[in-house]
Amino acid sequence: MELKKESISLCETMARGTTQAMTDGDVIVPDVKPDILKILQVDGEAVITDKYIDNNRLIINGRVDYKVLYVPDRENERIKSIQTSMDFRQAVDSGGAGGDADIMAEAAAERVEFNAVNSRKLRLRAIVRIDYEICKKTEADICTGVESDTAQCLTKQMTFENLADISEHSFTVKEMLEVPSGQSSINEILKTDVVISDTEHKTVTGKIIVKGNARVCVLYTDDDNGIKFLESELPFTEVLDADGVREDTICDIDYSVLAVMSEAEPDSDGDMRVVRLDIDLCAAVRGIEMVEEEVLCDCFVPYAETECERERIKLNATTARPSAQNTIREIIEFPSNAPSASGVYNVMTNAVVTKSELSRGRLMCEGRIETYVLYLTDTAENPVYSIKKDIPFSYMIECDEAKGDETVELKAEVKHVSYNLNSSGELELRCLLSLDGRLTRQNELMNITGIEEKERPSRHGIVIYFAKDGDSVWNVAKRYAVPQDKIIKYNNLENDSVAKGAKLFIPA
């Protein structure tokens, strides 16, 4: 008997979790740089460079890019920078996944520590948080029916995910920034920070069109050894190839900054007033399609012995995607022992979810926005200074579709940040916090892979059967290999339901 089949791509999560790695080492001040008098600030950005599975272990390699700002031990030089990198490596259990599995991972430098060993050496240390997920992509043929005029079929409507795409795409944003008129020319670029924001995407057949902004802040010293900065938002549009994607594909896209190259160049007059930027980005894509299908649950051939061969398949289904956007306003006061601000260079934010829980049709979300403020001062001792503040958040998102037994994935992201110094010397901060949840449920399907039909000796007469609890016309008909409509006709039934203890006449 020939089966009707629907081919789908399944994505089974083999392992998911969070781990930590560490970088720790000494940095020698380059010969072209002056001695260190005082370290002002050290930033660390974690980047994953490679990930693979070997001997049932997930291996994650990466680096932490450090940016060190310091006051030199030399007169007439106000501030200098050192940029260096240190590698990290972490291994975790792969959950039985092989080398053909798809790996998604994100890294963030959670804690950066430093101390000056002497005027030419400093020690740097960072704790790196790594979130990872290992997925195994498999192809499955779901049985939806049979090619037969006589077979009796029991089907049910099921909703499940078809994996359309899981991939990573690298691209580069290039731009030339000009120093605003009224500001002095560039002497040395100290650091360049990049944040991706305002992202959106559109899917078409075989393509994903992504858009967003790369928000750039460049800190530099001018010809008078003063500290200046320039900032800009660089819009980008990129077309990503994704063969399995269609117009109705739902895509989750995570962006990461792989590398930033910034270099001062002369303008048409020969003055160093142009910054050339090359920003390498990565877009990690997971695209799914929700499929609704009539699935064959059981089958038999009347007046024959029928046996169904089956395999167990786990099907994931996204039951809800609750989301919300909230504007958070916060007044950040500078500590009394900190120098006053003459201008804010940059505000970096990182949203962290600490708790997510379903309760009575609502998704509870708790977390914090880690806020780092780097600002300029008027003091020679501390020409730049930084403070950190954690801004807690707690929200309830309506989710009427939730049953309470789903797996919850929650992503928090600061979509936009604006700030200004008020007349009281406080920092007024405004953040647009986006919360995106995904509720999934895993169902098991005993998928029919084959049906064997054998002849049965012919029988005549009528069998009297007394229905048991849970009986239906279907299972009684299958037990005696009799068409359902004949049982319904012989017993004057109106539908498939059968009362417990009912006497049924079976035309054997």
ROLO-962823 format. One line per 3 residues: number of its first residue (from 1); their letters; for each residue z, x, y of C-alpha. Coordinates in Angstrom, 3 decimals, padded with zeros to 6 digits. Each point is the difference from the previous one (the first is absolute). Example, Ala and Ser with C-alpha at 12.3 -4.5 7.8 and 13.67 -1.06 7.14 Angstrom:
REM ROLO-962823
1	AS	007.800:012.300:-004.500  -000.660:001.370:003.440
END
This chain:
REM ROLO-962823
1	MEL	000.000:000.000:000.000  -001.056:001.535:003.325  002.578:000.244:002.757
4	KKE	-000.544:-000.568:003.707  001.545:002.871:001.953  000.770:000.940:003.580
7	SIS	000.310:003.741:000.702  002.749:001.054:002.415  001.619:003.250:001.108
10	LCE	003.737:000.179:-000.522  002.417:002.304:001.793  003.171:000.721:-001.937
13	TMA	002.787:001.787:001.864  001.119:002.786:-002.333  002.630:001.470:002.318
16	RGT	001.280:-000.589:003.512  002.851:001.559:001.906  001.335:002.332:002.661
19	TQA	000.849:003.654:-000.376  000.891:002.919:002.245  -001.377:003.490:000.413
22	MTD	001.199:002.862:002.181  -001.457:002.862:001.969  002.200:002.925:000.967
25	GDV	-001.029:003.370:001.388  000.014:002.536:002.789  -002.549:000.230:002.804
28	IVP	-000.704:003.230:001.827  -001.027:-000.276:003.649  -003.625:001.213:000.322
31	DVK	-000.460:003.365:001.699  -001.841:-001.621:002.910  002.993:-002.265:000.724
34	PDI	003.143:001.014:001.919  003.494:000.048:-001.515  001.964:-003.217:-000.403
37	LKI	002.777:-000.649:002.474  000.630:-003.629:-000.909  -001.636:-002.504:-002.351
40	LQV	-000.697:-003.287:001.767  -001.510:-002.166:-002.714  -001.506:000.133:-003.486
43	DGE	-002.293:-002.750:-001.343  -001.168:-000.306:-003.583  -002.934:-002.084:-001.286
46	AVI	-000.458:-000.360:-003.765  -003.502:-000.110:-001.492  -000.956:-000.487:-003.661
49	TDK	-002.784:002.414:-000.964  -000.400:-000.700:-003.718  001.294:-002.323:-002.701
52	YID	-000.785:-000.160:-003.703  001.515:-000.694:-003.425  000.666:002.770:-002.478
55	NNR	001.945:-000.292:-003.275  001.415:-003.435:000.903  001.199:001.273:003.373
58	LII	-001.206:-001.005:003.440  -000.453:003.165:002.059  000.001:-000.373:003.778
61	NGR	-000.871:002.978:002.186  000.217:000.000:003.754  001.081:001.805:003.095
64	VDY	002.211:-000.500:003.033  -001.624:000.937:003.308  002.697:001.271:002.369
67	KVL	-000.260:000.137:003.791  002.659:002.146:001.650  000.669:-000.037:003.742
70	YVP	002.214:002.750:001.399  001.069:001.720:003.196  -001.154:003.633:-000.083
73	DRE	002.217:002.975:000.737  -002.288:001.131:002.771  -000.034:-000.673:003.707
76	NER	-002.660:-002.174:001.604  -000.860:-001.699:-003.302  001.385:-003.463:-000.325
79	IKS	-000.793:-001.281:-003.480  -001.931:001.083:-003.099  -000.955:-001.540:-003.316
82	IQT	-000.420:001.065:-003.610  -001.950:-002.001:-002.537  000.403:000.728:-003.685
85	SMD	-000.169:-001.741:-003.386  002.041:000.080:-003.204  -001.083:-001.365:-003.368
88	FRQ	001.929:-002.346:-002.270  -000.490:-001.114:-003.586  001.655:-002.850:-001.880
91	AVD	-000.351:-001.275:-003.575  001.090:-003.408:-001.335  -000.570:-001.954:-003.202
94	SGG	-003.428:-001.664:-000.083  001.114:-003.002:-002.058  -002.457:000.853:-002.746
97	AGG	-003.031:000.068:002.305  -002.793:002.434:-000.789  -002.218:002.108:002.182
100	DAD	-002.367:-002.887:000.742  002.672:-002.061:001.786  -000.172:-000.749:003.713
103	IMA	002.793:001.465:002.113  001.168:-001.225:003.381  002.613:002.018:001.866
106	EAA	001.402:000.338:003.510  002.244:002.766:001.343  002.256:000.223:003.043
109	AER	002.267:002.778:001.226  003.330:-001.836:000.230  002.286:002.785:001.120
112	VEF	-000.951:003.267:001.695  002.587:002.750:000.462  -000.317:003.387:001.694
115	NAV	001.993:002.961:001.161  -000.873:003.320:001.621  000.782:002.949:-002.264
118	NSR	-000.774:002.397:002.845  -002.358:000.165:002.952  -003.023:000.557:-002.282
121	KLR	000.866:-002.163:-002.960  001.006:-003.599:-000.567  000.706:-002.015:-003.125
124	LRA	-001.593:-003.411:-000.492  000.931:-002.651:-002.532  -001.298:-003.536:-000.543
127	IVR	000.746:-002.821:-002.425  -003.199:-001.862:-000.883  000.068:-003.608:-001.192
130	IDY	-002.857:-000.887:-002.366  -000.895:-003.588:-000.924  -002.408:-000.201:-002.922
133	EIC	-001.718:-002.481:-002.298  -002.081:000.722:-003.088  -002.530:-002.626:-001.042
136	KKT	-002.095:-000.211:-003.140  -003.297:-001.788:000.446  -001.352:-001.728:-003.097
139	EAD	-002.862:-002.381:-000.692  000.755:-003.207:-001.887  -002.120:-002.883:-001.277
142	ICT	001.883:-003.254:000.517  -001.054:-002.737:-002.412  -000.908:-003.174:001.880
145	GVE	-001.577:-002.085:-002.783  -002.281:-000.032:-003.050  -003.662:-000.699:-000.651
148	SDT	000.466:-002.988:-002.315  -000.660:-003.725:000.026  002.740:-000.815:-002.498
151	AQC	002.874:002.372:000.814  003.120:-001.490:001.523  001.237:002.099:002.946
154	LTK	003.282:000.147:001.900  -000.294:001.611:003.429  002.193:000.467:003.024
157	QMT	-000.617:000.997:003.598  001.266:003.488:000.803  000.040:002.054:003.190
160	FEN	-000.051:003.766:-000.257  -001.085:003.132:001.840  -003.271:001.807:-000.483
163	LAD	000.187:003.584:001.255  -003.028:000.483:002.235  000.707:003.494:001.311
166	ISE	002.622:002.718:000.026  -001.033:003.135:001.840  000.670:002.501:002.771
169	HSF	-002.388:000.793:002.836  000.194:002.961:002.391  -001.694:000.084:003.407
172	TVK	000.324:001.836:003.301  000.501:-001.262:003.549  -001.417:002.387:002.622
175	EML	000.550:-000.194:003.736  000.028:002.108:003.165  002.911:-000.759:002.350
178	EVP	-000.053:001.041:003.642  003.079:000.943:001.999  000.508:-002.669:002.702
181	SGQ	-000.813:000.992:003.545  003.099:001.132:001.835  001.375:001.863:-003.029
184	SSI	-000.317:003.751:-000.400  -002.214:001.617:-002.628  001.220:000.741:-003.510
187	NEI	001.651:003.315:-000.753  001.174:-000.704:-003.580  000.110:-003.111:-002.172
190	LKT	003.525:-000.331:-001.394  -000.378:-002.969:-002.363  -002.202:-002.989:-000.710
193	DVV	001.299:-003.230:-001.507  -002.172:-002.752:-001.504  000.976:-003.539:-001.041
196	ISD	-002.366:-002.591:-001.499  000.399:-003.536:001.391  -001.757:-003.331:000.622
199	TEH	-001.859:000.138:-003.312  -002.232:-002.746:-001.359  -002.723:-000.271:-002.629
202	KTV	-002.821:-002.171:-001.248  -001.545:-000.102:-003.462  -003.648:-000.517:-000.838
205	TGK	-001.772:000.510:-003.300  000.614:003.591:-001.053  001.489:001.058:003.341
208	IIV	003.241:-000.059:001.980  -000.238:000.315:003.775  003.246:001.414:001.406
211	KGN	001.007:000.185:003.643  003.022:001.358:001.805  001.354:002.299:002.677
214	ARV	001.184:003.564:-000.269  002.695:000.330:002.646  000.097:003.648:001.104
217	CVL	002.580:001.900:002.066  -000.620:003.633:000.945  002.836:002.128:001.394
220	YTD	-001.069:003.180:001.805  000.997:002.604:002.564  -002.116:000.361:003.130
223	DDN	-000.990:003.044:002.012  003.309:-000.121:001.875  001.999:-000.041:-003.277
226	GIK	000.892:-003.594:000.668  000.112:-002.528:-002.847  -002.547:-002.796:000.085
229	FLE	-001.407:-002.518:-002.427  -002.984:-002.262:-000.351  -000.410:-003.033:-002.209
232	SEL	-002.837:-002.180:-001.133  -000.930:-002.662:-002.528  -003.088:000.858:-002.014
235	PFT	-001.657:-003.013:-001.637  -001.724:000.572:-003.326  -002.270:-001.999:-002.269
238	EVL	-000.892:001.129:-003.499  -002.021:-001.560:-002.810  001.502:000.706:-003.428
241	DAD	-001.970:-000.308:-003.214  001.685:-002.300:-002.527  -002.358:-001.239:-002.709
244	GVR	002.267:-002.733:-001.376  000.858:-001.581:003.349  -001.405:-003.324:001.185
247	EDT	000.527:-002.215:003.034  003.024:-001.754:-001.519  001.748:003.158:-001.204
250	ICD	003.560:000.443:001.283  000.592:003.630:000.966  003.214:001.890:000.664
253	IDY	-000.728:003.206:001.927  002.484:002.768:000.782  -000.918:002.763:002.452
256	SVL	001.306:003.557:000.098  -000.716:002.968:002.275  -001.120:002.964:-002.099
259	AVM	-000.497:002.598:002.728  -000.298:000.314:003.768  -001.937:002.756:001.747
262	SEA	000.290:000.244:003.795  -001.500:002.776:002.058  -000.318:000.582:003.742
265	EPD	-003.523:000.581:001.280  -001.504:000.650:003.452  -001.685:-002.758:001.945
268	SDG	-003.306:000.376:001.871  001.790:002.012:002.731  001.538:002.396:-002.513
271	DMR	003.537:-001.390:000.358  002.026:-000.734:-003.147  000.172:-003.727:000.546
274	VVR	-001.435:-001.386:-003.252  001.736:-000.549:-003.335  -002.222:-000.182:-003.071
277	LDI	001.530:-002.156:-002.726  -000.844:-000.246:-003.697  002.260:-002.486:-001.797
280	DLC	-000.344:-000.271:-003.779  001.094:-003.410:-001.309  000.322:-001.558:-003.440
283	AAV	-000.271:-003.711:-000.787  001.523:-001.016:-003.346  -001.535:-003.315:-001.106
286	RGI	001.012:-002.553:-002.593  -002.222:-003.060:-000.159  000.657:-003.047:-002.171
289	EMV	-001.628:-003.356:-000.554  001.885:-003.081:-001.117  -001.793:-001.615:-002.922
292	EEE	000.562:-003.576:-001.194  -001.326:-000.529:-003.498  000.210:-002.472:-002.859
295	VLC	001.348:002.186:-002.813  -000.311:-000.887:-003.689  003.498:-000.272:-001.453
298	DCF	-000.782:-001.344:-003.475  -002.908:-001.173:-002.095  -000.779:-001.542:-003.381
301	VPY	-002.964:-001.442:-001.840  000.537:-003.494:-001.501  000.064:-000.206:-003.800
304	AET	000.083:003.789:-000.303  002.558:002.795:-000.182  000.016:001.782:003.349
307	ECE	001.824:003.201:000.892  000.060:001.516:003.525  000.322:003.738:000.530
310	RER	001.951:000.876:003.126  001.069:002.865:002.240  002.847:000.080:002.511
313	IKL	-001.099:000.463:003.628  002.217:000.255:003.053  -001.471:-001.708:003.046
316	NAT	001.286:000.533:003.526  -000.241:-002.754:002.563  000.807:000.176:003.697
319	TAR	001.841:-003.235:000.691  000.576:000.449:003.746  -000.574:002.386:002.884
322	PSA	002.655:-000.817:002.596  -000.309:001.843:003.285  001.416:000.008:003.494
325	QNT	-000.222:001.945:003.223  002.953:000.434:002.310  000.384:001.694:003.348
328	IRE	003.092:002.181:000.232  001.291:000.990:003.407  002.633:002.698:000.261
331	IIE	001.681:001.922:002.793  000.600:003.622:-001.022  002.654:001.753:002.017
334	FPS	-000.097:003.772:000.185  003.260:001.619:-001.162  002.301:001.207:002.738
337	NAP	-000.219:003.568:-001.301  -003.813:-000.055:-000.035  -002.100:001.100:002.981
340	SAS	-001.595:-002.746:002.052  -003.650:-000.855:-000.583  -002.734:000.778:002.503
343	GVY	-002.669:-001.478:-002.263  -000.412:-001.220:-003.557  -002.492:001.997:-002.055
346	NVM	-000.072:-002.174:-003.083  001.894:-002.588:-002.020  -000.511:000.199:-003.766
349	TNA	001.076:-002.897:-002.210  000.336:-000.523:-003.711  000.875:-003.376:-001.531
352	VVT	002.153:000.127:-003.151  000.808:-003.001:-002.213  003.509:000.209:-001.443
355	KSE	000.233:-003.443:-001.636  -002.351:-002.805:-000.999  001.119:-003.075:-001.891
358	LSR	-001.298:-003.480:-000.822  002.351:-002.903:000.563  -000.768:-003.730:000.190
361	GRL	-003.588:000.349:001.100  000.672:002.772:002.466  -000.577:003.721:-000.089
364	MCE	002.876:001.916:001.551  -001.012:003.315:001.568  002.381:002.663:001.246
367	GRI	-000.703:003.486:001.205  -000.083:002.338:002.937  -002.456:001.548:002.425
370	ETY	000.632:003.716:000.202  -000.805:000.939:003.589  -000.521:003.569:001.196
373	VLY	-000.308:000.570:003.741  -001.308:003.322:001.301  000.249:000.319:003.765
376	LTD	-000.354:002.520:002.801  002.872:001.116:002.203  000.376:001.929:003.249
379	TAE	002.314:002.633:-001.479  -001.225:003.471:-000.933  002.573:000.202:-002.785
382	NPV	-001.342:-003.108:-001.775  -003.488:-000.710:001.341  -000.599:-002.462:-002.829
385	YSI	002.582:-002.012:-001.875  000.015:-002.554:-002.787  002.276:-002.826:-001.077
388	KKD	-000.065:-002.314:-002.998  001.107:-003.596:-000.308  -000.155:-002.416:-002.912
391	IPF	-000.827:-003.572:001.008  001.060:-002.458:-002.732  -001.976:-003.153:-000.742
394	SYM	000.602:-003.057:-002.149  -002.381:-002.926:-000.431  -000.580:-002.987:-002.258
397	IEC	-003.618:-000.831:-000.827  -000.837:-003.478:-001.214  -001.550:000.067:-003.457
400	DEA	-000.186:-003.484:-001.479  -002.177:001.184:-002.913  002.733:002.281:-001.342
403	KGD	001.776:-001.038:-003.201  002.559:002.784:000.072  -001.112:001.963:-003.062
406	ETV	-002.819:001.977:001.627  -000.164:003.729:000.572  000.235:000.734:003.726
409	ELK	-001.922:002.707:001.823  000.710:000.255:003.713  -001.656:002.268:002.515
412	AEV	001.300:000.482:003.535  -002.155:001.630:002.636  000.294:000.513:003.731
415	KHV	-003.398:-001.143:001.239  000.419:000.856:003.661  002.511:001.815:002.202
418	SYN	000.362:-000.071:003.774  002.744:001.488:002.158  000.986:000.944:003.527
421	LNS	002.905:001.579:001.861  001.821:-002.510:002.185  001.765:000.667:003.274
424	SGE	003.315:000.508:-001.821  -001.423:002.886:-002.013  -000.078:-002.011:-003.223
427	LEL	-002.941:-000.331:-002.337  -001.337:-003.523:-000.393  -001.670:-000.190:-003.406
430	RCL	-002.233:-002.760:-001.353  -001.181:000.033:-003.629  -002.255:-002.421:-001.854
433	LSL	001.406:-000.071:-003.525  -002.249:-001.312:-002.753  001.499:-001.158:-003.307
436	DGR	-002.392:-000.598:-002.894  001.291:-001.188:-003.364  -001.672:-000.444:-003.354
439	LTR	001.545:-002.105:-002.742  -001.375:000.527:-003.490  000.683:-001.518:-003.383
442	QNE	-001.058:001.429:-003.352  -001.187:-002.413:-002.687  -000.762:000.736:-003.633
445	LMN	-003.148:-001.380:-001.586  -000.650:000.027:-003.748  -003.711:000.454:000.540
448	ITG	-002.313:-001.200:-002.777  -002.282:002.828:-001.153  -001.549:-001.662:-003.050
451	IEE	-000.050:-003.219:-002.023  -000.425:-000.082:-003.768  -001.170:-003.250:-001.587
454	KER	000.222:-000.779:-003.736  -000.983:-003.047:-001.984  002.798:-002.303:-001.173
457	PSR	-000.141:-002.260:-003.031  -000.888:-003.533:001.064  002.836:-002.534:000.087
460	HGI	-000.015:-003.783:000.172  002.557:-002.531:001.085  002.564:-000.332:002.749
463	VIY	003.120:002.097:000.618  002.995:-001.531:001.740  001.745:002.483:002.302
466	FAK	003.252:-000.510:001.917  -000.107:001.868:003.323  002.612:002.616:000.768
469	DGD	001.408:001.045:003.337  -002.652:001.878:001.984  -002.947:-001.279:-001.998
472	SVW	-003.290:-000.875:001.687  -003.281:-001.367:-001.251  -001.365:003.551:000.188
475	NVA	002.450:001.698:-002.362  -000.057:-002.910:-002.444  -003.796:000.040:-000.018
478	KRY	-000.048:003.759:-000.558  002.533:-000.234:-002.841  -002.241:-002.387:-001.931
481	AVP	-003.341:001.340:001.357  -000.959:-003.425:001.291  -001.783:-000.723:003.308
484	QDK	002.406:-001.102:002.717  -002.030:-003.055:000.954  000.340:-001.398:-003.524
487	IIK	003.801:000.247:000.118  -000.030:-001.695:003.389  -002.354:-002.726:-001.294
490	YNN	001.866:-000.668:-003.266  003.331:-000.280:001.811  -001.099:-001.777:003.194
493	LEN	001.372:002.812:002.191  -000.745:000.158:003.697  000.466:003.736:000.485
496	DSV	001.020:003.260:-001.686  003.755:-000.629:000.068  001.848:-001.085:-003.134
499	AKG	003.527:-001.420:-000.070  002.529:001.567:-002.332  000.205:-001.981:-003.272
502	AKL	-003.299:-001.775:000.569  -001.913:-000.842:-003.177  -003.509:001.397:000.090
505	FIP	-002.845:-000.825:-002.343  -002.063:003.136:-000.704  -003.498:-000.477:-001.416
508	A	000.095:002.941:-002.413
END
